[in-house]
């Protein structure tokens, strides 16, 4: 491998949310943090070189995304995801979450229902409630040890006041890469009820071997007309601290309305370093990504073997996409509050507790696998000592 993902890099003292704020967030110290979804890996060398070139210029005034930025993104979507988009469909946004909030404000009104499928990325519900909209829940189901959409349930919960569905694809924290037939039925349910789909696909590049991510808007012309797609280089290439994303909107009427709302709400210039880093990632970051996917798969395989041998009452759900393993800890028979306490105080491992992802996440924990294997092994040894 050209890149050394085994190398442990000390991130303390970098204002890292993951590593520098354990006392403020948890009330304790000495933790191994495998919670928030960023990686403990240095970014690909072509990205670092692009950042350095831009930094060496020394002036960081207002910028715009050059056409080469959009061309790089367009080529990436076609090459990696077999999705041909037009340049005019793409709108630059500061982040996926800012684009989500813009969509909520642009296409729904206070009191409207917005559907999510928990357990799911918890900022969805925060953004819905924070903008005075109602959360409509259609919980996922566990069948044969894996998470599935309850599409029959979705038809039942879509009351007339539901205006939007936020899709998480690939799904965080369930680790699912949704199959075409599931997405097609979801698209038909939403289209027939006049429900707009906002598809958060930020994890779209982190897909395990043998799986393929299908952009919701690529299913058909009809699906494209009813979908806003949120993508970015940030999750794929560990650039979250730089920001930057793209909102892809094929339907002109929706695009105009979204752009107008974004200009009214935000009205900010892009981050000059982010623009350079994202374009370099899409143009020259693919070899790094291919090695990353193999390493994350190796970490998941190591996790599954370790748990089977040392902590058989803790079971990882299958990982098809993202670098986030969802652990079913119900077999331990420990309630959520006590489980969190034991992980932090006895194991000294910091995970994301499943219940904050919503209904269905109780007695589960999300573990970030984008770390050197030695760090993962140390965390698992601590957990085995605490729970074994």
C-alpha positions in Angstrom: 0.0 0.0 0.0 1.2 3.5 -0.9 -0.4 5.0 2.2 0.3 3.9 5.8 -3.0 3.7 7.6 -1.4 1.9 10.5 0.5 5.0 11.5 -0.8 6.5 14.7 -0.9 10.3 14.5 -1.3 12.3 17.7 -4.2 14.7 17.2 -4.2 16.2 20.7 -3.7 20.0 20.7 -5.3 20.5 17.3 -8.8 21.6 18.7 -10.0 18.2 17.5 -13.6 17.6 18.6 -12.8 13.9 18.7 -9.6 14.1 20.8 -9.4 17.4 22.7 -12.8 17.9 24.4 -13.4 14.6 26.3 -13.6 16.4 29.7 -16.2 18.9 28.5 -18.3 16.3 26.7 -18.0 13.3 29.0 -16.7 14.5 32.3 -13.8 12.1 32.3 -10.3 11.8 30.7 -8.1 9.1 29.3 -10.6 7.9 26.8 -10.0 6.3 23.4 -12.5 8.2 21.2 -14.1 6.2 18.4 -17.3 8.3 18.2 -17.6 11.3 15.9 -17.4 10.5 12.2 -14.0 11.8 11.1 -10.9 9.8 10.4 -7.6 9.5 12.2 -5.7 9.2 8.9 -3.8 12.0 7.2 -5.3 13.0 3.9 -4.0 11.9 0.5 -0.7 13.6 -0.6 -2.2 15.2 -3.7 -4.7 17.0 -1.4 -2.0 18.2 0.9 0.0 19.4 -2.0 -3.0 21.4 -3.3 -3.6 22.9 0.1 0.1 23.9 0.4 0.1 25.5 -3.0 -2.9 27.5 -2.2 -1.5 28.5 1.3 1.8 29.5 -0.2 0.0 32.2 -2.2 -0.6 34.0 1.0 -3.8 35.8 0.2 -7.2 34.5 1.2 -9.8 37.0 0.0 -13.2 36.3 -1.4 -13.3 33.5 -3.9 -15.8 31.6 -6.1 -15.7 27.9 -7.0 -14.0 27.8 -10.4 -15.6 25.8 -13.3 -12.8 23.3 -12.9 -14.2 22.5 -9.4 -17.6 21.6 -10.8 -16.0 19.7 -13.7 -14.0 17.6 -11.3 -17.2 16.8 -9.2 -19.2 16.0 -12.4 -16.5 13.6 -13.6 -16.3 12.0 -10.1 -20.0 11.3 -10.0 -20.0 9.8 -13.4 -16.8 7.7 -12.8 -17.6 6.4 -9.3 -21.4 6.3 -9.4 -22.4 6.1 -13.0 -24.5 9.3 -12.6 -24.3 11.8 -15.4 -25.3 15.3 -14.1 -25.4 18.6 -15.8 -23.3 21.5 -14.6 -26.3 23.7 -14.0 -27.8 21.1 -11.6 -25.0 21.7 -9.1 -25.1 24.4 -6.4 -22.2 24.9 -4.0 -23.1 25.0 -0.3 -21.0 25.5 2.8 -21.8 22.1 4.2 -24.3 19.2 3.8 -26.1 20.3 7.0 -26.4 23.9 5.9 -27.9 22.6 2.6 -30.3 20.5 4.6 -31.5 23.4 6.6 -31.8 25.5 3.5 -34.0 22.8 1.9 -36.2 22.6 5.0 -36.8 26.3 4.9 -37.2 26.6 1.2 -39.7 23.7 0.6 -41.6 23.3 3.9 -43.5 25.6 6.2 -43.7 25.7 10.1 -45.8 22.8 11.2 -45.2 20.6 8.2 -44.2 17.0 8.7 -40.7 15.8 7.6 -40.1 12.0 7.5 -37.0 10.4 8.8 -36.1 6.7 9.3 -34.5 6.1 12.7 -32.2 5.1 14.0 -30.6 7.8 11.8 -28.1 10.6 11.9 -29.4 12.7 14.8 -28.9 16.2 13.3 -31.8 15.4 11.0 -34.3 15.6 13.8 -32.5 18.6 15.4 -32.8 20.5 12.1 -36.4 19.6 11.7 -37.5 20.6 15.2 -35.2 23.6 15.3 -37.0 25.0 12.2 -40.5 24.4 13.8 -41.3 21.4 11.6 -42.7 18.1 12.8 -40.6 14.9 12.9 -42.5 12.0 11.2 -40.8 8.7 12.1 -40.8 5.6 10.0 -38.3 3.4 12.0 -36.1 0.8 10.3 -36.7 -2.9 11.0 -34.1 -5.5 11.8 -34.7 -8.7 9.7 -32.2 -11.6 9.6 -29.6 -9.6 11.5 -29.6 -6.5 9.2 -31.5 -3.3 8.9 -34.2 -2.7 6.3 -36.7 0.0 5.4 -40.3 -0.6 6.5 -41.8 0.5 3.2 -45.3 -0.6 4.2 -44.9 1.4 7.3 -43.8 4.4 5.2 -47.0 4.3 3.3 -49.0 4.4 6.5 -47.1 7.3 8.2 -47.2 9.6 5.1 -50.2 11.7 6.2 -51.3 14.7 4.0 -49.2 17.2 6.1 -45.9 15.4 5.3 -44.0 17.5 2.7 -40.5 16.0 2.8 -38.5 12.9 3.4 -34.8 13.0 4.4 -33.1 9.9 3.1 -29.8 8.8 4.6 -27.9 6.8 1.8 -25.7 5.0 2.6 -27.4 4.9 6.0 -25.7 6.2 9.1 -25.6 4.4 11.6 -27.1 1.2 10.2 -24.3 0.8 7.6 -26.7 -0.1 4.8 -26.2 0.5 1.1 -29.7 0.6 -0.2 -30.6 -1.7 -3.1 -32.3 -0.4 -6.2 -35.6 -2.0 -5.6 -35.9 -0.4 -2.2 -35.0 3.0 -3.5 -37.4 2.6 -6.4 -40.3 1.9 -4.1 -39.4 4.7 -1.8 -39.3 7.1 -4.8 -42.7 6.0 -5.9 -44.3 6.3 -2.5 -42.9 9.9 -2.1 -43.7 10.9 -5.7 -47.3 9.7 -5.5 -47.9 11.7 -2.3 -46.1 14.9 -3.4 -43.3 14.4 -0.8 -40.0 15.9 -1.8 -36.9 13.7 -1.2 -33.8 15.3 0.2 -31.1 12.6 -0.1 -28.1 12.9 2.2 -25.4 10.9 0.3 -22.3 12.3 2.0 -21.1 8.7 2.7 -21.6 7.7 -1.0 -18.0 6.9 -1.6 -17.4 4.7 1.5 -18.9 1.5 0.1 -17.5 -1.9 0.9 -16.4 -4.3 -1.9 -19.3 -6.1 -3.7 -21.7 -3.2 -3.0 -22.7 -0.3 -5.1 -24.2 3.0 -4.1 -27.0 4.1 -6.3 -27.8 7.9 -6.2 -31.5 8.4 -5.6 -31.8 10.9 -8.4 -30.2 8.5 -10.9 -33.0 6.0 -10.7 -35.2 7.7 -13.3 -36.1 11.0 -14.8 -39.1 11.1 -12.4 -37.0 10.5 -9.4 -34.5 13.1 -10.5 -37.3 15.7 -10.7 -38.3 15.0 -7.1 -34.9 14.7 -5.4 -32.3 17.1 -4.0 -29.0 15.2 -3.5 -26.4 16.4 -0.9 -22.8 15.3 -1.6 -19.3 16.4 -0.6 -15.6 15.4 -0.7 -15.4 16.0 3.1 -16.5 12.6 4.4 -14.7 10.6 1.8 -11.3 12.4 2.1 -11.3 13.5 5.8 -11.8 17.2 5.0 -14.7 17.9 7.5 -12.8 20.8 9.1 -12.6 22.6 5.8 -16.2 22.4 4.8 -17.8 22.6 1.4 -20.5 20.5 -0.3 -22.6 20.3 -3.4 -26.4 20.2 -3.7 -27.5 18.6 -7.0 -31.0 19.6 -8.1 -32.1 18.6 -11.6 -35.5 20.3 -11.6 -35.1 24.0 -12.4 -38.0 25.2 -10.4 -36.6 23.6 -7.2 -33.1 24.7 -8.0 -34.1 28.4 -8.3 -36.0 28.2 -5.0 -33.2 26.5 -3.2 -30.6 29.0 -4.5 -32.7 31.9 -3.6 -33.2 30.6 0.0 -29.5 29.8 0.3 -28.5 33.3 -0.8 -31.0 34.9 1.7 -30.0 32.7 4.6 -26.2 32.4 4.2 -24.8 34.7 1.6 -21.2 33.7 2.4 -18.2 33.1 0.2 -16.7 29.6 0.0 -13.6 28.6 1.9 -10.6 29.1 -0.5 -8.7 26.1 1.0 -11.7 23.9 0.8 -12.2 24.6 -2.9 -8.6 23.7 -3.7 -8.7 20.6 -1.5 -12.0 19.2 -2.8 -11.0 19.6 -6.4 -7.7 17.9 -5.8 -9.5 15.1 -4.0 -11.9 14.4 -6.9 -9.1 14.6 -9.5 -6.3 12.8 -7.8 -7.5 11.2 -4.6 -8.9 7.9 -5.9 -5.8 5.7 -5.2 -6.0 6.8 -1.5 -9.7 6.0 -1.4 -9.2 2.5 -2.8 -6.6 1.8 -0.1 -8.9 3.3 2.6 -11.8 1.0 1.6 -9.6 -2.1 2.0 -8.3 -0.9 5.3 -11.8 -0.1 6.7 -13.0 -3.6 5.5 -10.0 -5.1 7.3 -10.9 -3.2 10.5 -14.5 -4.4 10.3 -13.3 -8.0 9.8 -11.0 -7.7 12.8 -13.8 -6.2 14.9 -16.2 -9.1 13.9 -13.6 -11.8 14.8 -12.7 -10.1 18.1 -16.3 -9.8 19.2 -17.1 -13.4 18.2 -14.2 -14.7 20.2 -14.1 -12.3 23.2 -17.4 -10.5 23.5 -20.0 -12.8 21.8 -22.9 -10.9 23.5 -21.9 -7.8 21.4 -22.8 -8.3 17.7 -21.9 -5.9 14.9 -24.5 -5.3 12.2 -23.2 -6.0 8.7 -21.2 -3.1 7.3 -22.0 -2.4 3.6 -21.2 1.4 3.7 -19.7 4.1 5.8 -16.8 3.5 8.2 -19.1 3.3 11.2 -19.9 0.0 12.8 -23.3 -0.3 14.6 -22.9 -2.6 17.6 -25.9 -4.5 19.0 -25.2 -4.6 22.8 -28.6 -5.8 23.9 -27.2 -9.2 24.7 -25.3 -7.7 27.7 -28.6 -6.8 29.4 -27.5 -3.4 30.4 -29.7 -0.3 30.2 -28.6 2.7 28.1 -27.5 5.0 30.9 -25.5 2.2 32.7 -24.0 1.1 29.4 -22.8 4.5 28.6 -21.3 4.9 32.1 -19.5 1.5 31.9 -18.0 2.3 28.5 -16.7 5.7 29.7 -15.6 4.9 33.2 -14.6 1.2 33.1 -13.6 0.6 29.5 -12.5 4.2 28.9 -13.8 4.0 25.4 -15.9 6.8 23.9 -18.5 5.6 21.4 -21.7 7.2 20.1 -24.7 5.9 22.0 -27.3 4.4 19.8 -30.3 6.0 21.5 -29.4 9.4 20.3 -30.0 8.2 16.7 -33.6 7.7 17.6 -36.1 4.9 18.0 -34.5 1.5 17.5 -31.0 2.6 18.6 -31.5 1.7 22.3 -28.7 -0.5 23.8 -26.6 0.0 20.8 -23.4 1.9 20.1 -21.8 3.3 17.0 -18.0 2.7 16.6 -15.8 4.6 14.2 -13.5 2.2 12.3 -11.5 4.9 10.5 -8.5 4.6 12.8 -5.3 2.6 12.9 -5.9 -1.1 13.7 -3.8 -0.9 16.8 -6.1 1.8 18.2 -9.1 -0.3 17.4 -7.5 -3.3 19.1 -6.7 -1.3 22.2 -10.3 -0.1 22.4 -11.6 -3.6 22.0 -9.3 -5.0 24.6 -10.5 -2.4 27.1 -14.1 -3.3 26.3 -13.4 -7.0 26.8 -11.8 -6.3 30.1 -14.8 -4.2 31.2 -17.6 -6.5 29.9 -16.0 -9.9 29.6 
